[in-house]
Every structure is written in C-alpha cells, then in structure tokens.
C-alpha cells in the first residue's frame, strides 16, 4: 500500500511503498531525563530492572508522549536495526547507539545526464526522533535547502533526486538532521573535459576483517579516481545487512563523500552464499540452488534500496516476482557510457534442471562430464529483459564515448581451486560461465558495443579475453580482487600446470584454455592468494578517450602507491586497444 504523511507540506512528502503486513506499534516512554546531571543516576537505577533499558545512551532522553515506530515485516532478519533496536546488546559489527550529533552516517551519489541522485544513510533512530532530513548546497557562503525527505525506518535511508543539475561546476553539499547532525561532501562536476577518466573498482569486503580500510583510503585518495564502483558483497553478515552496510560506509565514506559511486549488491549482501534469482521467485533452500530468493522479499527490497536507489533510474522499472525491484541501468560520466547489470536476478538455478554432477547441484567435480548436458534450452543467464536493454545500449553511438559493462561476477570459470588448495573444482555454476548459451549471447552484445567488462565476486583478480565461436572474438574482462581475501580464497591453477597457446611468459599459466564449461578463454593475468597481500586489493581502470584504449591496473591491498617503487600485481598493468 502507499503511505503518505499528511502532517507535512506536500513538497516535504515522499511516497513510500510498503508491504501489506507492515503495522504500527505504540511505544510508551519508560522514563524521562529532564536534567541530565541530576537525574542520570536515578534514570539508570529506575530502568536497570527493565530488559535492555540501561543500554540507552545516557545523553539521550525520551519525552512522556507516546509515539509510533514501524514494525519490520520480517522476522529474524536485521534484528539489530529494526523495532525496539535500542534494547539490543552491543554487537560485533558496529556500535549503533552513537552520539545523536553523528546519526547521519554517510551520503552516496551518482551524476548522469544532469540528473543527481543521492542516498542518505542514517543510524537507527529512536521513536520520537524526526524522520526528516534535508539536502543543502552552499551558495554565496550560505547554506540553502533544496529538499527535505522522509527517512524509511526499514533500512534508515532516503533518496534525493534532482533534475537539471548543473554538472559543469563542483558543488558543496551537506545533509542535515533537525538535531544538528550533518554530513558534508562535494558533488564533482562531470569531467567531460578530461582525456583520461579513472574508475576505481572493488569487491568482496569480507567480515573476517572488521578493521579499518585506511590503506585503501590513502592509496585511492592519492590516485584520485573520477568515479568508484563496488561490485557486491559489501556485506557478509547475511541476516544483518543494515549494521553491516553502516560498517561498510564508515570504512569507505571518505572516498565517496566527494565523488560519484556505483554500488550493486551481490549474493552475500542479500543473505545467500550464492544466488540464482530466477526473476524473483521464492527459494525453498538457503542454498538458493532451486532458484529464487530465500529471505523475505521486503528484506531483499531493503538491501537493494540502500545500495542502489542512488543509481540512475532503471531502464525498465517493472518489478519482478514478489514485488522485488530492478536497478539495471546506464550511467554516463566523463563521456564514458557504463551499463550496470544484474547478473544474478534472472539466472536459472541448477537444482533439478540439469543432471547432477556432484554432491552439490552447482559444483562439478568430474572433469569427464559432458558440458553439453548442462547447457540446455530454456535456461537463462541475464534474462530477456536485460538482453533487450544491452542491445539498446550497444547500438547507441556517440562521438568520443567509450563503453564499459559493470556486473557482479565473471563470464567464465576462472578458478580451479576453491577455499583451499586441496579442493579442486572443475566447474562452478555460480559463475556466469554457465549456462553457456546465455553467456555467449551476453558476450556478443558486449563485444558489439566495443566495451570492456569489469566485475568481482571471484576473490581472484584476473584478465581474460573471451571467445565464443573462436578464441579472442569476444570482449576483455577484468575481475578485480577481493578487498579482504582471507575468506574462501580461489586459485587459477590448471591441472596440467602448463601454459596455454600464445602464453605471455609473464606468469606460468597464461594463454588459451577451455574453462570447465568448454568456454574459450585467453588468460592474460591472475593474482593467486600466494601473491602480495594474499591476493587482496583493488582495480584502477583508465579510459583514454584520445587513444581509445583502456588500461587495467591492479594494486595489492598493502602496497603504498605514494612511493615511486610501488608495484602492481604481476601481469599488470594491461592495455586493451579498442580501435
């Protein structure tokens, strides 16, 4: 149903679509602190007997009125951040009971075709705190409010959208809450006048390391990319996305407060180890291999709302099953035309659709199986809707415009060892190497667009030149490394340990190979976990508009790029000539 708050002027109102099972609870204040210094001890004493009450920060007080809060439409999900969240004990992810002057965690934005979209992310609010936040710009040394929007209790975010934004100038902005909390940043001008546009790309922010990301911040700030891309698995805390998303924001907000940032969720973000979305159907197994989404659809919508609402408007916004939205779209920045796709959302699940080749429906252990047996008619990869979208995108032609496709994962099986060196996997159906017919359809369109592909997910940096009918007749692919690579590492490690045809001699196992699906690939570079920083790091992609080429850089996590002798992973940099 559609809910509008009529107690505010119309231009302050944001329409929100909520599930029918959302209800409102009344919460009655337990205690009031009128004078903090005099009543602090009394407050703690009086509330100590009440479950969780002593966890409320002593610098915060309720009034004596009753008030509403939104009850989450799902159970056993995001329990740290919904309902009476303030009663929850401290958790290992993040401290949620922050000083009220710091409740705006971060803002994240994109700018494309003179349309600015910015998502504001807040910490959880107490029931009687204002649900409104304003967007202000600095003009003539004064702050001017352009918009005020209502915060969604489910996920604690909201969206600002501005048409006809002046993209020719840098613009200071800030997000402001009524209590005095604010978040400052800068909307950069569209760098159409620059010859080289730099994209920094990241993936797989494992919770095995919950520390800061200061080395990334230092390095990337020094390299000063024009735009950022986080390709998924920003969160590995499957059932606690909001807290984990806030943690991610704290780690990287210094990068995206002053430059546009593309974020897309992957399987771990929505709570699954793997995802075959099958158009939004309900999965009946946590493994998800029967196709669909396992957790509550409103939880999925919350995750996607927090991570993708700031992206340019979707190409076709029609929801899929369960009312789950889509976000595949294009973004034009610096005269680079990015296609952002959802390579999990429409993909077929393998369970009971193909002959089982191992103990798991998605893992093929037998190298002697027939790849044709699993490449069956009717199986989907990107789905008809996205293929239509990509065809439209590939046919667009504009002078000086270069193209790149951004997605979560790889269009081939580029990892042989999974988790540990003793675990050899012949083929992994979680990759976009399967189904092969769907893979080849996608690659032909990307090649027609004369685009490169950039993705993540694999925990293994690599550069592959794809082939469909023949070797090297498809596009180049750069899979960036994991930000943290101490969780389920993967290796490129051919069983015969021999170089392929046309090997480049930079690394032992480069050249032409068939992957586990018999897809034709030419491996140019890889960064196994025994490389610097355990194979963790990030990608930096340079689009040279004058020369019409793309340079792939790949930097280890603990390398100091400010030093003259800083080294990339072996095999990088790599230049792709698009002429």
C-alpha positions as CSV (number, residue, x, y, z in Angstrom):
1,X,0.0,0.0,0.0
2,X,1.0,3.6,-0.5
3,X,1.5,5.7,2.7
4,X,1.7,9.5,2.8
5,X,2.4,11.6,5.9
6,X,-0.2,14.4,5.5
7,X,1.1,16.3,8.6
8,X,3.9,17.9,6.4
9,X,3.7,20.2,3.5
10,X,3.3,18.4,0.2
11,X,6.8,19.2,-1.0
12,X,8.2,17.5,2.0
13,X,6.3,14.3,1.4
14,X,8.0,11.2,-0.1
15,X,5.8,8.4,-1.3
16,X,6.8,5.1,0.0
17,X,5.6,1.6,-1.0
18,X,5.2,-0.7,1.9
19,X,4.2,-4.3,2.3
20,X,0.7,-5.1,3.4
21,X,2.0,-6.7,6.5
22,X,3.7,-3.6,7.9
23,X,1.8,-2.4,11.0
24,X,2.4,0.4,13.5
25,X,3.1,-0.2,17.2
26,X,2.6,2.2,20.0
27,X,5.6,2.6,22.4
28,X,5.1,4.2,25.8
29,X,8.0,6.1,27.3
30,X,9.5,4.4,30.3
31,X,11.4,7.2,31.8
32,X,12.3,10.9,31.2
33,X,15.5,12.7,31.9
34,X,14.8,16.4,32.4
35,X,18.1,17.4,33.8
36,X,20.8,15.0,32.9
37,X,23.3,15.8,35.7
38,X,20.6,15.5,38.4
39,X,18.7,12.5,37.1
40,X,21.4,10.4,35.4
41,X,21.8,8.1,38.4
42,X,18.1,7.9,39.1
43,X,17.5,7.1,35.5
44,X,19.9,4.2,35.4
45,X,18.6,2.9,38.7
46,X,15.0,3.1,37.8
47,X,15.4,1.4,34.4
48,X,18.0,-1.2,35.4
49,X,15.3,-3.8,36.1
50,X,13.8,-3.4,32.6
51,X,15.3,-5.6,29.9
52,X,17.8,-3.6,27.8
53,X,16.8,-0.2,29.2
54,X,20.3,0.5,30.6
55,X,21.6,0.2,27.1
56,X,20.0,3.5,26.0
57,X,22.7,6.2,25.8
58,X,22.5,8.4,28.9
59,X,22.9,11.5,26.7
60,X,19.6,10.7,25.0
61,X,16.1,11.1,26.5
62,X,12.5,10.4,25.5
63,X,9.6,12.6,26.3
64,X,6.5,11.5,28.1
65,X,4.3,11.2,25.0
66,X,3.5,8.0,23.2
67,X,4.7,7.6,19.7
68,X,4.9,5.2,16.7
69,X,7.5,3.1,15.2
70,X,7.4,0.9,12.2
71,X,7.4,-2.8,12.8
72,X,9.5,-4.8,10.4
73,X,7.5,-7.1,8.1
74,X,10.1,-9.8,8.5
75,X,11.3,-11.9,11.5
76,X,14.8,-13.0,12.5
77,X,16.3,-10.5,10.0
78,X,18.1,-7.2,10.6
79,X,17.2,-7.6,14.2
80,X,19.9,-5.2,15.3
81,X,18.3,-2.2,13.5
82,X,14.6,-2.6,13.5
83,X,11.7,-2.4,16.0
84,X,13.0,-1.8,19.5
85,X,16.6,-1.9,18.4
86,X,17.9,0.2,21.3
87,X,17.3,-2.7,23.7
88,X,19.8,-4.9,21.8
89,X,23.1,-5.5,23.5
90,X,26.3,-4.4,21.8
91,X,27.2,-6.4,18.7
92,X,30.4,-7.3,16.9
93,X,29.5,-5.4,13.7
94,X,29.1,-1.8,14.8
95,X,28.1,0.4,17.7
96,X,24.6,1.6,16.8
97,X,24.0,3.9,19.8
98,X,26.1,6.7,18.5
99,X,26.1,10.3,19.8
100,X,23.0,11.9,18.3
101,X,25.1,14.6,16.6
102,X,26.5,11.7,14.4
103,X,23.4,9.9,13.3
104,X,23.9,10.8,9.6
105,X,26.3,8.0,8.7
106,X,27.1,9.0,5.0
107,X,25.7,10.1,1.7
108,X,26.4,8.3,-1.6
109,X,25.6,9.7,-5.1
110,X,25.7,9.4,-8.8
111,X,25.6,12.1,-11.5
112,X,24.5,11.2,-15.0
113,X,22.9,13.2,-17.8
114,X,22.5,16.2,-15.5
115,X,20.5,14.1,-13.0
116,X,21.8,13.9,-9.4
117,X,20.7,11.1,-7.2
118,X,21.9,10.9,-3.6
119,X,21.0,8.4,-0.9
120,X,21.4,9.4,2.7
121,X,22.1,6.7,5.2
122,X,21.4,7.2,8.9
123,X,22.0,5.2,12.0
124,X,18.8,3.8,13.6
125,X,16.6,6.5,15.1
126,X,14.8,6.4,18.4
127,X,11.0,6.5,18.1
128,X,10.5,10.2,18.8
129,X,13.3,11.5,16.7
130,X,12.5,13.3,13.5
131,X,12.2,11.1,10.4
132,X,13.2,14.0,8.1
133,X,16.5,15.1,6.6
134,X,17.4,18.0,4.4
135,X,19.7,18.4,1.5
136,X,21.5,21.7,1.3
137,X,24.0,23.4,-1.1
138,X,26.4,26.2,-0.4
139,X,25.7,29.3,-2.4
140,X,27.5,32.7,-1.7
141,X,28.9,31.2,1.5
142,X,25.4,30.4,2.7
143,X,23.6,27.1,3.0
144,X,20.4,26.8,1.0
145,X,17.9,23.9,1.5
146,X,16.9,22.3,-1.8
147,X,14.8,19.4,-0.5
148,X,13.6,17.6,2.6
149,X,12.8,13.9,2.5
150,X,11.4,11.3,4.9
151,X,13.6,8.5,6.2
152,X,12.4,4.9,5.9
153,X,12.5,3.0,9.2
154,X,13.3,-0.2,7.3
155,X,16.9,0.4,6.4
156,X,17.2,4.0,7.7
157,X,17.8,5.6,4.3
158,X,16.2,8.1,2.0
159,X,16.7,9.4,-1.5
160,X,17.2,12.8,-3.1
161,X,16.7,13.3,-6.8
162,X,17.4,16.5,-8.7
163,X,16.7,17.0,-12.4
164,X,18.7,19.6,-14.4
165,X,21.6,19.6,-12.0
166,X,24.3,21.9,-13.0
167,X,27.0,19.4,-13.8
168,X,29.5,22.0,-15.0
169,X,30.6,23.1,-11.5
170,X,31.8,21.5,-8.3
171,X,29.1,21.9,-5.7
172,X,29.5,21.7,-1.9
173,X,26.6,19.9,-0.2
174,X,25.5,18.8,3.2
175,X,22.9,16.5,4.7
176,X,21.3,17.9,7.9
177,X,19.0,16.5,10.5
178,X,17.0,18.6,12.9
179,X,19.1,17.6,15.9
180,X,22.1,19.2,14.3
181,X,23.7,16.1,12.8
182,X,25.2,16.7,9.4
183,X,27.3,15.1,6.6
184,X,29.4,17.2,4.2
185,X,30.6,16.5,0.8
186,X,31.1,17.7,-2.7
187,X,29.3,16.9,-5.9
188,X,32.0,16.9,-8.6
189,X,31.4,18.4,-12.0
190,X,31.1,16.0,-14.9
191,X,34.7,15.6,-16.1
192,X,33.9,15.6,-19.8
193,X,36.9,17.9,-20.4
194,X,39.4,15.2,-19.1
195,X,41.1,13.0,-21.6
196,X,41.6,10.1,-19.1
197,X,38.7,9.0,-16.8
198,X,39.7,6.8,-13.9
199,X,37.4,4.2,-12.3
200,X,38.4,2.5,-9.0
201,X,36.8,-0.9,-8.6
202,X,36.3,-3.0,-5.5
203,X,34.6,-6.2,-4.4
204,X,34.2,-8.7,-1.6
205,X,34.6,-6.7,1.7
206,X,34.8,-9.8,4.0
207,X,33.7,-9.5,7.6
208,X,36.7,-11.8,8.5
209,X,38.5,-8.4,8.9
210,X,36.3,-5.8,10.5
211,X,39.1,-3.3,10.9
212,X,39.5,0.0,9.0
213,X,40.4,0.3,5.4
214,X,42.8,3.2,5.8
215,X,45.4,1.8,3.4
216,X,42.7,1.7,0.7
217,X,41.6,5.2,1.5
218,X,45.2,6.6,1.4
219,X,46.0,4.9,-1.9
220,X,42.8,5.7,-3.7
221,X,42.7,9.3,-2.5
222,X,46.3,9.7,-3.9
223,X,45.3,8.2,-7.2
224,X,42.1,10.4,-7.2
225,X,39.7,8.4,-9.4
226,X,36.8,10.2,-11.0
227,X,34.3,7.5,-10.1
228,X,34.0,4.4,-7.9
229,X,32.5,1.0,-8.4
230,X,31.7,-1.5,-5.6
231,X,30.7,-4.7,-7.3
232,X,29.0,-6.5,-4.5
233,X,29.5,-8.4,-1.3
234,X,29.8,-5.1,0.6
235,X,28.3,-7.2,3.5
236,X,28.9,-10.7,4.6
237,X,26.7,-10.5,7.7
238,X,23.9,-12.2,5.9
239,X,20.9,-11.5,8.2
240,X,22.1,-8.2,9.5
241,X,22.5,-6.0,6.4
242,X,21.8,-2.6,7.9
243,X,24.5,-2.8,10.5
244,X,27.0,-4.3,8.0
245,X,26.1,-1.6,5.4
246,X,26.7,1.1,8.0
247,X,30.1,-0.6,8.8
248,X,31.0,-0.5,5.1
249,X,30.0,3.1,4.9
250,X,32.2,4.0,7.8
251,X,35.1,2.2,6.2
252,X,34.8,4.0,2.8
253,X,32.8,7.2,3.2
254,X,35.9,9.4,2.8
255,X,36.1,8.1,-0.7
256,X,32.5,8.5,-1.8
257,X,31.6,11.7,0.0
258,X,33.4,13.7,-2.8
259,X,32.9,11.6,-5.9
260,X,30.2,9.5,-7.6
261,X,30.0,5.9,-6.5
262,X,28.2,2.9,-8.1
263,X,27.2,0.2,-5.6
264,X,25.4,-3.0,-6.5
265,X,24.6,-5.9,-4.2
266,X,25.7,-9.5,-4.7
267,X,24.6,-12.7,-3.2
268,X,26.1,-12.3,0.3
269,X,24.5,-8.8,0.6
270,X,21.0,-10.3,0.4
271,X,21.9,-13.2,2.8
272,X,22.8,-16.1,0.4
273,X,26.1,-17.7,-0.3
274,X,25.0,-18.0,-3.9
275,X,22.1,-16.5,-5.8
276,X,20.2,-17.7,-8.9
277,X,17.3,-15.2,-8.8
278,X,15.0,-16.7,-11.5
279,X,13.0,-13.5,-11.8
280,X,12.3,-13.1,-8.1
281,X,10.6,-16.4,-7.2
282,X,10.8,-17.7,-3.7
283,X,13.6,-20.1,-3.0
284,X,12.9,-23.0,-0.7
285,X,16.5,-23.8,0.3
286,X,19.0,-21.5,2.0
287,X,21.5,-22.7,-0.7
288,X,19.2,-21.0,-3.3
289,X,20.2,-23.5,-6.0
290,X,16.5,-24.3,-6.7
291,X,16.3,-20.7,-7.9
292,X,15.0,-17.5,-6.3
293,X,15.4,-15.5,-3.1
294,X,15.3,-17.4,0.2
295,X,14.8,-14.5,2.6
296,X,11.7,-12.3,3.0
297,X,11.1,-10.1,-0.1
298,X,10.9,-6.9,2.0
299,X,14.4,-7.6,3.3
300,X,15.7,-8.0,-0.3
301,X,14.0,-4.8,-1.2
302,X,15.5,-3.0,1.8
303,X,19.0,-4.2,0.8
304,X,18.6,-3.0,-2.8
305,X,17.0,0.3,-1.7
306,X,20.0,1.1,0.5
307,X,22.6,0.1,-2.1
308,X,21.1,1.1,-5.4
309,X,18.5,3.8,-5.1
310,X,21.1,6.4,-5.9
311,X,21.9,4.8,-9.2
312,X,20.4,6.4,-12.4
313,X,16.7,5.5,-13.0
314,X,16.3,1.8,-14.2
315,X,15.9,1.1,-17.9
316,X,12.7,-0.7,-17.2
317,X,11.5,-0.3,-13.6
318,X,8.8,-3.0,-13.8
319,X,9.2,-5.2,-10.6
320,X,9.8,-8.9,-10.8
321,X,8.1,-11.6,-8.7
322,X,7.4,-10.8,-5.0
323,X,7.4,-7.1,-5.9
324,X,11.2,-7.0,-5.9
325,X,12.5,-4.1,-7.9
326,X,15.2,-3.9,-10.6
327,X,18.1,-1.4,-11.0
328,X,19.8,-2.3,-14.3
329,X,20.6,0.9,-16.0
330,X,23.2,3.1,-17.7
331,X,25.4,5.8,-16.3
332,X,27.1,8.5,-18.4
333,X,30.0,10.3,-16.7
334,X,33.1,11.8,-18.2
335,X,31.8,10.7,-21.6
336,X,32.1,7.0,-20.5
337,X,28.9,5.1,-21.0
338,X,28.5,2.5,-18.3
339,X,26.0,-0.3,-18.4
340,X,25.2,-1.6,-14.9
341,X,23.5,-5.0,-15.0
342,X,22.1,-7.6,-12.5
343,X,23.7,-10.8,-13.5
344,X,22.1,-12.8,-10.7
345,X,18.5,-11.6,-10.7
346,X,17.2,-13.6,-13.7
347,X,19.6,-16.5,-13.8
348,X,18.2,-20.1,-13.7
349,X,19.0,-22.2,-10.6
350,X,20.7,-25.6,-11.4
351,X,18.8,-27.9,-9.0
352,X,16.6,-30.4,-10.8
353,X,17.1,-28.6,-14.1
354,X,20.3,-30.3,-15.2
355,X,21.9,-33.7,-14.4
356,X,23.6,-33.6,-11.1
357,X,27.4,-33.8,-11.5
358,X,28.5,-33.9,-7.8
359,X,27.4,-33.7,-4.2
360,X,26.1,-30.1,-4.9
361,X,23.9,-29.1,-7.8
362,X,26.2,-26.1,-8.6
363,X,29.6,-27.8,-8.3
364,X,31.0,-30.1,-11.0
365,X,33.8,-32.3,-9.7
366,X,34.0,-34.7,-12.7
367,X,36.3,-33.4,-15.4
368,X,34.9,-36.1,-17.8
369,X,31.3,-34.9,-17.8
370,X,29.7,-33.5,-21.0
371,X,29.3,-29.7,-20.9
372,X,26.5,-30.0,-23.4
373,X,24.5,-31.9,-20.9
374,X,24.1,-28.8,-18.7
375,X,23.7,-26.2,-21.4
376,X,20.0,-26.8,-22.0
377,X,17.5,-24.8,-23.9
378,X,15.3,-22.6,-21.7
379,X,18.0,-21.8,-19.1
380,X,18.5,-18.1,-18.5
381,X,21.6,-16.0,-17.6
382,X,20.8,-12.3,-17.9
383,X,17.2,-12.9,-19.0
384,X,15.2,-11.5,-21.9
385,X,14.7,-8.1,-20.3
386,X,18.4,-7.4,-19.7
387,X,19.4,-8.7,-23.1
388,X,17.0,-6.3,-24.7
389,X,18.4,-3.5,-22.6
390,X,22.0,-4.4,-23.6
391,X,21.1,-4.5,-27.2
392,X,19.7,-0.9,-26.9
393,X,22.9,0.1,-25.1
394,X,25.2,-1.5,-27.6
395,X,23.5,0.2,-30.5
396,X,23.9,3.7,-29.0
397,X,26.6,5.6,-30.8
398,X,28.1,8.9,-29.7
399,X,31.4,10.5,-30.7
400,X,34.2,10.1,-28.1
401,X,32.0,7.8,-26.0
402,X,33.7,4.7,-24.6
403,X,31.7,1.9,-23.1
404,X,32.1,-0.5,-20.1
405,X,29.8,-3.1,-18.6
406,X,29.8,-3.4,-14.8
407,X,28.5,-6.5,-13.1
408,X,29.0,-8.7,-10.0
409,X,30.9,-11.6,-11.4
410,X,32.8,-13.3,-14.2
411,X,31.5,-14.6,-17.6
412,X,33.7,-17.7,-17.3
413,X,35.1,-20.3,-14.9
414,X,38.4,-18.7,-14.0
415,X,39.1,-20.5,-10.7
416,X,40.1,-24.1,-10.3
417,X,40.9,-24.4,-6.5
418,X,38.2,-23.2,-4.1
419,X,38.6,-22.4,-0.4
420,X,41.9,-24.4,-0.1
421,X,44.5,-25.9,-2.5
422,X,43.2,-29.4,-1.9
423,X,39.7,-28.6,-3.1
424,X,39.8,-28.8,-6.9
425,X,36.5,-27.8,-8.6
426,X,36.2,-28.5,-12.3
427,X,33.3,-26.0,-12.9
428,X,31.3,-23.7,-10.7
429,X,27.7,-22.9,-11.8
430,X,27.6,-19.8,-9.7
431,X,29.8,-18.1,-12.3
432,X,28.4,-16.6,-15.5
433,X,30.3,-19.2,-17.5
434,X,27.0,-21.2,-17.2
435,X,24.6,-21.5,-18.9
436,X,26.9,-21.3,-21.9
437,X,24.3,-20.2,-24.4
438,X,23.4,-17.3,-22.2
439,X,27.0,-16.4,-21.6
440,X,27.7,-16.3,-25.3
441,X,24.6,-14.1,-26.1
442,X,25.8,-11.6,-23.5
443,X,29.4,-11.5,-24.7
444,X,28.4,-11.0,-28.3
445,X,26.4,-7.9,-27.3
446,X,29.3,-6.5,-25.1
447,X,31.7,-7.1,-28.0
448,X,29.3,-5.3,-30.4
449,X,29.3,-2.3,-28.0
450,X,33.1,-2.4,-28.2
451,X,33.1,-2.4,-24.4
452,X,35.2,-3.9,-21.7
453,X,33.7,-5.8,-18.7
454,X,34.6,-5.2,-15.1
455,X,33.4,-7.4,-12.2
456,X,34.3,-9.0,-8.9
457,X,32.9,-11.8,-6.7
458,X,35.6,-14.4,-7.5
459,X,38.2,-13.4,-4.8
460,X,40.7,-13.8,-7.6
461,X,41.9,-10.9,-9.8
462,X,42.2,-11.9,-13.5
463,X,42.2,-10.6,-17.0
464,X,40.5,-12.7,-19.6
465,X,39.9,-12.2,-23.3
466,X,36.7,-14.1,-24.0
467,X,35.9,-16.2,-27.0
468,X,32.6,-17.5,-28.3
469,X,32.9,-19.2,-31.7
470,X,36.6,-18.8,-31.7
471,X,39.3,-17.6,-29.3
472,X,39.5,-13.8,-28.8
473,X,36.3,-13.0,-30.7
474,X,34.7,-11.6,-27.6
475,X,35.4,-8.7,-25.1
476,X,38.1,-8.3,-22.5
477,X,37.2,-8.9,-18.8
478,X,38.9,-7.6,-15.7
479,X,37.8,-9.3,-12.5
480,X,39.1,-7.2,-9.6
481,X,40.5,-8.8,-6.4
482,X,38.7,-9.1,-3.1
483,X,39.2,-6.2,-0.6
484,X,39.8,-8.9,2.0
485,X,41.0,-12.2,0.8
486,X,41.1,-14.4,3.9
487,X,37.6,-15.8,3.2
488,X,37.2,-18.6,0.7
489,X,40.3,-17.8,-1.5
490,X,40.4,-19.1,-5.0
491,X,43.3,-20.0,-7.4
492,X,43.8,-20.2,-11.2
493,X,45.7,-23.5,-11.3
494,X,45.4,-25.7,-14.5
495,X,45.6,-29.3,-13.6
496,X,48.4,-30.0,-16.1
497,X,50.3,-26.9,-14.9
498,X,51.2,-25.9,-18.4
499,X,50.9,-22.6,-20.3
500,X,48.3,-22.3,-23.0
501,X,48.8,-21.4,-26.6
502,X,50.0,-17.8,-27.0
503,X,51.2,-17.6,-23.4
504,X,52.7,-14.2,-22.5
505,X,55.5,-15.6,-20.3
506,X,54.7,-13.1,-17.5
507,X,53.1,-15.7,-15.4
508,X,53.3,-19.5,-15.7
509,X,49.7,-20.3,-16.8
510,X,48.6,-17.7,-19.4
511,X,47.3,-18.2,-22.9
512,X,44.4,-20.1,-24.4
513,X,42.4,-22.5,-22.4
514,X,38.9,-24.1,-22.2
515,X,37.3,-23.5,-18.9
516,X,35.2,-26.1,-17.1
517,X,32.2,-25.4,-19.4
518,X,34.3,-25.6,-22.6
519,X,34.1,-21.9,-22.9
520,X,37.1,-20.4,-24.9
521,X,39.2,-18.0,-22.7
522,X,42.6,-16.5,-23.1
523,X,44.1,-15.8,-19.7
524,X,46.4,-12.8,-19.6
525,X,47.0,-12.2,-15.8
526,X,45.9,-13.6,-12.5
527,X,46.7,-12.9,-8.8
528,X,46.5,-16.1,-6.8
529,X,46.4,-15.9,-3.0
530,X,50.1,-16.6,-2.7
531,X,50.8,-13.2,-4.3
532,X,51.3,-9.9,-2.2
533,X,48.6,-9.0,0.3
534,X,47.2,-12.6,0.0
535,X,45.8,-11.6,-3.4
536,X,43.6,-8.8,-1.9
537,X,43.5,-5.4,-3.4
538,X,41.5,-3.3,-5.9
539,X,41.4,-2.3,-9.6
540,X,42.1,1.0,-11.2
541,X,40.8,1.4,-14.8
542,X,41.9,4.2,-17.0
543,X,39.8,5.1,-20.0
544,X,41.9,7.1,-22.5
545,X,39.5,8.8,-24.8
546,X,42.2,10.2,-27.2
547,X,43.9,6.8,-27.8
548,X,40.6,4.8,-27.4
549,X,42.3,2.3,-25.1
550,X,41.7,1.1,-21.5
551,X,44.4,0.4,-19.0
552,X,43.8,-2.2,-16.3
553,X,45.8,-1.6,-13.1
554,X,45.6,-4.0,-10.1
555,X,47.0,-2.9,-6.7
556,X,47.8,-5.1,-3.7
557,X,46.0,-4.1,-0.5
558,X,49.1,-3.2,1.5
559,X,51.1,-1.6,-1.3
560,X,51.9,2.1,-0.8
561,X,51.1,3.7,-4.1
562,X,52.6,7.0,-3.0
563,X,56.1,5.6,-3.2
564,X,57.9,5.6,-6.6
565,X,58.8,1.9,-6.4
566,X,55.2,0.8,-5.7
567,X,54.4,-2.4,-7.6
568,X,51.2,-3.8,-9.0
569,X,50.4,-7.5,-9.1
570,X,52.5,-9.4,-11.6
571,X,50.9,-9.2,-15.0
572,X,49.5,-5.7,-14.6
573,X,49.2,-3.0,-16.0
574,X,47.5,-4.3,-19.1
575,X,46.3,-2.2,-22.0
576,X,43.3,-3.0,-24.2
577,X,43.3,-1.3,-27.5
578,X,39.6,-0.7,-28.7
579,X,40.5,0.7,-32.1
